[in-house]
Structures are given as structure tokens and as C-alpha cells.
Amino acid sequence: MKKFIIAVIFLSLTVFSSSCGPKAKKEYRVAWSHYTGWEPWAYAEQSGILKKWADKYNIVIKLDRINDYIESINLYTAGKYDACAMTNMDALTIPASGGVDSTALIVSDYSNGNDGVLMKGKGKQIADLKGQQINLVQFSVSHYLLARALESAHMSERDLKVVNTSDADISGAFATPAVHNAVTWNPMLADLRAQPNVTEVFDSSKIPGEIMDMMVVNTKTLQANPALGKALTGAWFEMVALMHTNSAESTSALTAMARASGTDLANFRGQLSTTALFYTPKAALDFVTSPDMPKIMTRVAKFSFDHGLLGQDARSADAVGMAFDKNVVVGNKNNVKLRFDPTYVEMAAAGKL
């Protein structure tokens, strides 16, 4: 009788654990949108590299391109995707501030000229923006770049008017006579900058390391499914290593990425030159574990709070906690929602994936 009772208790606990605990699953959805630093994800899928790594861990990864960048993050935040390519600031202000615990699985690069402030006509410097309108994706890294540009000229957003424009519409808007100024990122930036009578008055190379591009994964999903982290990390570094070789295969891959983003190989190589892409796990690891990371994100959090992006209940820039290497936490330690966790990149660097 005692054995029967113990067996019943064990069975009950097993059922309870399986129904209430995080469940491992086999299929995952990843969202991305057009950007120079994220084009490799699409080619990793096209070439079979992503599938190879997914197969290694006996899972399926479905990659979906979303035309509207902010919409891709909203879909991730709503739980429609397990992972999403996004910037550091957007990871903080959308999913993290919305209560979705998120992990920066891979900080793949930082913008080193891939984001810029453009003016048409007589405008040749930031000071010339005074009293004018400027189109950008409001509250995105474009907005952050504008704020940093204005700081450099001892100006503030009170000196001009921001016009919210989606990334899908920014090129069309800038082509109209009514729009004279814009902030955007590549590939749109390269196309608009090449137009007659357009001057780039500020770009992200002036603030190196502050605009990061990342693959963000839902933390609970990652903890329950480490295979997803391993497969994505392995596929990414195999892909960028291929890009960095001087080979016909590399040229073919870059040409395909250029075509997919609506440009040619020369233009795409130009965009890559302004992308500080980490081609090795060691380079990515050195960046994400740098003591500068908490400092950069503290600045980003301040901008986000000043613009009301950390939620209605946020009383300071410390409202959302952010975790870094060596157990460093910035902000509310009881509300950590964004984690720069180097675990999987460390594994890649050590050849343990």
C-alpha cells in the first residue's frame, strides 16, 4: 500500500511538473527585418547553414522577414516569435519595459556609420536643423541618434519638430518636396544619401558602440530550450565567418545579400564598411563583456526615460533592470528584464557548440 501511495505521489508530481514548468519544444519562430547587419540571417537560411545547426540540435527554426521593423519587435513582445533581431535601445524600450524578460543572445555588431542624419538643400550642419521638421522612426535608435547629434551642437529637441515616419515609408517621404530632413539606417540611408543635393550632417560613427544590433530571445524560452541558443549562435558565426573569407563562395553570399536588400554588391560592401560586424565569437565576446557596456546602456536608459519609453509607472531611468557580465546589474535589481548574457558566445569562442 505504501509503495502504491508513493507511486501515486510521484506520478502526480511528474504530471504537475510537466504541466506547470517550462516546456522544451521543437519548433521556433525568429523575426527579422531589412538591415545590413541582419541580412546574414536570411542568407544563413537560404544557404542551409541555419537548418544544419537546427538539425544538429534536433529542432526546427523558422525565419520570417517582417517589412516594418517596429512591428517585428511588437510581434516578438506579444509572444508571436521566440526571437527577434533588434537594437539595444529597442530591446529595452519595447519588450523589456513591457515586462517581457529578454536576453541579448548575440550582440552581432554596432553601427559605425550605418545610421545617419540627412538634410536636403542648404542644410550643411546640425545647427541648420533649428526650427525645421525632421522625419524619423520616433523613439527608435534614429531618435536616439538625433538626440546625440543635437547634443553635439548644444541643441535639444525643443529646437525642431520630429515627424514620426515608419522605416517602410521613410524613403518615399524623403523623396517628396515637403520633406527636407530625415534620420534613417541602411539600406535606406545609402540610397537617400546618394541623391543630389543631400548632405549627411551626422552619423553613428561619432558615437561608436552605442547603437548595437542584436539577436534577442525570450529569456524563459531560452532557459527552457538551450538548443535554440546553441543553434542560432552556431549558425550566426558560421555565416559571418563565410562572409569574411576571400573566396568565391563569400562573394556569392554577399551578392545574394545585396540583391535581397535591393542594392548591388559594391553598395552592400560599402554598407558593411560602416557596420562594426563581429566576425568571430571572440570579438563579439570582448565587446559584450566590456566594462563599457553598462555605461552605454545607462545612457540609453536615461534617453528612454526622458522620452517616456520605460512605461507609465517608471519613476526613474532605473525602472528596468539590465544584467551584464560578472553579475553586474544596472537599474532595478528586482525587475531585471534585459540580459546581456555571454554564455552562448563563450561556448562558440571555446569551440563547444
C-alpha positions in Angstrom: 0.0 0.0 0.0 2.9 2.3 0.9 4.5 1.7 -2.4 1.3 2.4 -4.2 0.9 5.8 -2.4 4.5 6.7 -3.2 3.9 5.8 -6.8 0.8 7.9 -7.0 2.5 10.9 -5.4 5.5 10.5 -7.8 3.1 10.3 -10.8 1.2 13.4 -9.5 4.3 15.4 -9.1 5.5 14.4 -12.6 2.2 15.5 -14.2 2.2 18.7 -12.1 5.8 19.5 -13.1 5.2 18.8 -16.8 2.1 20.9 -16.9 3.3 23.9 -14.9 7.1 24.1 -15.7 8.7 25.5 -18.8 8.4 23.0 -21.7 11.0 22.2 -24.3 9.7 22.4 -27.8 10.8 21.5 -31.3 9.9 24.5 -33.5 10.8 28.1 -33.1 10.0 31.3 -34.9 12.5 34.1 -35.4 11.7 37.5 -36.8 14.0 39.9 -38.6 13.8 43.0 -40.9 16.0 44.5 -43.6 19.2 46.0 -42.2 22.8 45.5 -43.3 23.8 43.7 -40.1 20.8 41.4 -40.3 20.9 40.3 -43.9 23.2 37.4 -43.0 20.3 35.7 -41.2 18.4 35.4 -44.4 21.3 34.0 -46.3 22.0 31.6 -43.4 18.5 30.2 -44.0 18.8 30.3 -47.8 22.2 28.5 -47.8 21.1 25.8 -45.4 23.5 26.9 -42.6 20.6 27.7 -40.3 19.0 24.3 -41.0 22.3 22.5 -40.4 22.6 23.9 -36.9 18.9 23.4 -36.1 19.2 19.8 -37.3 22.3 19.3 -35.0 20.1 20.1 -32.0 17.0 18.3 -33.4 14.9 21.4 -33.7 13.2 23.5 -36.4 13.8 27.2 -36.8 11.5 29.3 -39.0 12.8 32.7 -40.0 10.3 35.3 -41.0 11.1 38.7 -42.5 8.8 41.5 -41.3 8.7 44.6 -43.5 8.1 47.0 -40.7 10.9 46.8 -38.1 9.0 48.1 -35.1 6.1 45.7 -35.9 8.6 42.8 -35.8 9.5 43.8 -32.2 5.9 44.2 -31.3 5.1 40.7 -32.6 8.0 39.3 -30.5 6.8 41.2 -27.4 3.3 39.8 -27.9 4.8 36.3 -27.9 4.3 35.6 -31.6 8.0 35.0 -32.0 10.6 33.3 -29.9 13.4 35.6 -31.0 13.8 38.8 -33.0 16.6 40.9 -34.5 16.6 44.4 -32.8 18.8 47.1 -31.4 19.8 47.5 -27.8 17.6 50.5 -27.2 14.5 49.0 -28.8 15.1 45.8 -26.7 15.0 47.9 -23.6 12.1 50.2 -24.5 9.7 47.7 -26.1 9.9 44.1 -24.7 11.9 44.8 -21.5 9.9 47.8 -20.5 6.7 45.9 -21.4 7.6 43.2 -18.9 9.0 40.6 -21.3 12.2 39.2 -19.9 14.6 39.2 -22.9 18.2 38.0 -23.5 20.6 39.5 -26.0 21.9 36.2 -27.2 24.3 37.7 -29.8 25.4 41.3 -30.0 26.4 41.0 -33.6 27.7 44.4 -34.4 27.4 48.1 -33.7 26.6 50.8 -36.1 29.7 52.7 -37.2 28.1 55.0 -39.8 25.1 52.8 -40.7 22.7 55.4 -39.2 22.8 59.0 -40.3 21.1 62.4 -40.2 20.4 63.8 -43.7 19.5 67.2 -45.0 18.4 68.3 -48.4 19.2 71.7 -49.9 21.1 74.4 -48.0 21.5 72.5 -44.7 25.1 71.5 -44.1 25.4 71.1 -40.4 23.3 70.1 -37.4 22.7 73.8 -36.4 20.8 74.2 -39.7 18.1 72.0 -38.3 16.9 74.7 -35.9 13.2 75.4 -36.4 12.7 72.7 -39.0 10.9 69.4 -39.2 12.7 66.1 -39.4 11.3 62.7 -40.3 12.4 59.5 -38.5 11.0 56.4 -36.7 10.1 58.1 -33.4 11.5 56.6 -30.2 13.8 54.3 -32.3 17.6 54.4 -32.5 17.1 57.1 -35.1 15.6 59.3 -32.5 18.4 58.5 -30.1 21.0 59.3 -32.8 19.2 62.7 -33.4 19.4 63.5 -29.7 23.1 62.7 -29.6 23.6 64.8 -32.7 21.7 67.7 -31.2 23.8 67.4 -28.0 27.0 67.8 -30.1 25.7 71.1 -31.4 24.4 72.3 -28.0 20.8 72.0 -29.1 17.8 70.0 -27.9 14.7 68.5 -29.5 12.9 71.7 -28.5 14.7 73.4 -31.3 12.9 71.4 -34.0 9.9 69.1 -34.7 10.1 65.4 -35.0 7.7 63.8 -37.5 7.1 60.1 -36.9 7.7 58.0 -40.1 8.0 54.3 -40.3 11.1 52.7 -41.8 8.9 51.4 -44.6 7.8 54.9 -45.6 11.0 57.0 -44.9 12.4 56.7 -48.4 9.1 57.7 -50.1 8.7 60.6 -47.7 12.2 62.0 -48.3 11.6 61.9 -52.0 8.8 64.4 -51.7 9.4 68.2 -51.8 7.8 68.7 -48.4 10.4 66.6 -46.5 13.9 68.2 -46.2 15.4 66.2 -43.3 15.5 62.6 -42.2 17.2 60.2 -39.9 17.4 56.6 -41.0 19.6 53.5 -41.3 21.0 51.3 -44.1 20.0 50.3 -46.7 17.7 53.3 -46.9 20.4 55.6 -45.7 22.8 54.7 -48.6 20.1 55.3 -51.2 19.0 58.6 -49.8 22.5 59.9 -49.2 23.4 59.2 -52.8 20.6 61.6 -54.1 21.6 65.0 -55.5 21.9 67.9 -53.0 21.8 65.7 -49.9 24.2 66.1 -47.0 24.8 63.7 -44.2 25.4 66.0 -41.2 25.9 63.4 -38.5 26.3 59.6 -38.3 26.7 56.8 -35.8 30.5 56.7 -36.2 30.5 59.7 -33.9 29.0 57.6 -31.1 30.8 54.2 -31.6 29.3 51.3 -29.7 26.1 53.0 -28.7 23.8 51.6 -31.4 24.1 47.8 -31.2 22.4 45.2 -33.3 21.4 42.0 -31.6 19.5 38.8 -31.8 17.1 38.8 -28.8 15.5 35.7 -27.4 12.7 35.4 -24.8 14.6 34.5 -21.6 12.1 31.9 -20.4 12.2 30.2 -23.8 16.0 30.2 -23.9 16.3 28.8 -20.4 13.8 26.0 -21.2 15.4 25.4 -24.6 19.2 25.9 -24.7 19.2 24.1 -28.0 17.7 27.3 -29.6 20.5 29.4 -28.2 23.2 27.0 -29.4 21.7 26.6 -32.9 21.3 30.3 -33.5 24.7 31.2 -32.2 26.4 28.4 -34.2 24.6 29.4 -37.4 25.4 33.1 -37.0 29.2 32.7 -36.5 29.5 30.2 -39.3 27.6 32.6 -41.6 29.8 35.7 -40.7 33.0 33.6 -40.9 32.0 32.7 -44.5 31.4 36.4 -45.3 34.9 37.3 -44.1 36.7 34.8 -46.3 38.3 35.9 -49.6 36.5 33.3 -51.6 34.1 32.9 -54.5 31.6 31.4 -52.0 31.9 34.6 -49.9 31.3 36.8 -52.9 28.3 34.8 -53.9 26.8 35.1 -50.4 27.4 38.9 -50.3 26.0 39.3 -53.8 22.8 37.4 -52.7 22.5 39.6 -49.6 23.0 42.8 -51.6 20.3 41.7 -54.1 17.9 40.8 -51.3 18.3 44.2 -49.7 17.7 45.9 -53.0 21.2 47.0 -54.0 24.3 45.8 -55.7 27.5 44.2 -54.3 29.6 47.4 -54.3 26.9 49.3 -52.4 26.4 46.5 -49.9 30.2 46.3 -49.3 30.0 50.0 -48.6 27.3 49.4 -46.0 29.3 46.7 -44.4 32.3 49.1 -44.1 30.1 51.2 -41.8 29.0 48.2 -39.8 31.3 47.1 -37.0 30.4 43.5 -37.5 32.0 41.0 -35.1 33.2 38.2 -37.5 34.5 36.0 -34.7 32.9 34.8 -31.4 36.0 36.2 -29.6 35.4 39.7 -31.0 31.7 39.6 -30.0 32.6 38.3 -26.6 35.2 41.0 -25.9 32.6 43.7 -26.8 29.7 42.3 -24.7 31.8 41.7 -21.7 33.5 45.1 -21.8 33.0 47.3 -18.7 31.7 50.0 -21.2 28.5 48.0 -21.7 26.8 49.1 -18.5 27.8 52.7 -19.1 26.4 52.7 -22.6 23.1 51.2 -21.5 22.9 53.6 -18.6 23.0 56.5 -21.2 20.4 54.7 -23.3 18.1 54.1 -20.3 18.3 57.8 -19.5 17.3 58.8 -23.0 14.5 56.3 -22.9 13.2 57.5 -19.5 13.4 61.2 -20.6 11.2 60.2 -23.6 8.7 58.3 -21.6 9.7 54.9 -23.1 10.1 52.9 -19.9 6.4 52.7 -19.1 3.9 54.9 -17.4 4.9 53.7 -14.0 8.6 54.3 -14.4 9.8 56.9 -11.9 13.4 57.0 -13.0 15.8 55.7 -15.6 16.5 52.7 -13.3 13.0 51.4 -13.6 14.0 48.4 -15.7 17.0 46.3 -14.5 19.6 45.2 -17.0 22.1 42.4 -16.3 25.6 42.2 -17.6 28.7 40.0 -17.4 30.1 39.2 -13.9 26.7 39.7 -12.3 26.7 43.4 -12.9 23.2 44.9 -12.7 22.2 48.4 -13.7 18.7 49.7 -12.6 16.2 47.8 -10.6 17.6 44.5 -9.4 14.1 43.3 -8.6 12.9 44.0 -12.2 15.7 42.7 -14.5 14.1 42.3 -17.9 17.1 42.7 -20.3 20.1 40.4 -20.0 23.4 40.7 -21.9 24.3 37.1 -21.3 27.6 36.0 -23.0 27.1 32.2 -22.2 26.4 31.0 -25.8 29.0 33.3 -27.4 31.5 32.0 -24.8 30.6 28.5 -25.9 31.2 29.4 -29.6 34.5 31.1 -28.7 35.6 27.9 -26.9 34.5 25.7 -29.8 31.9 24.0 -27.6 28.8 24.3 -29.7 
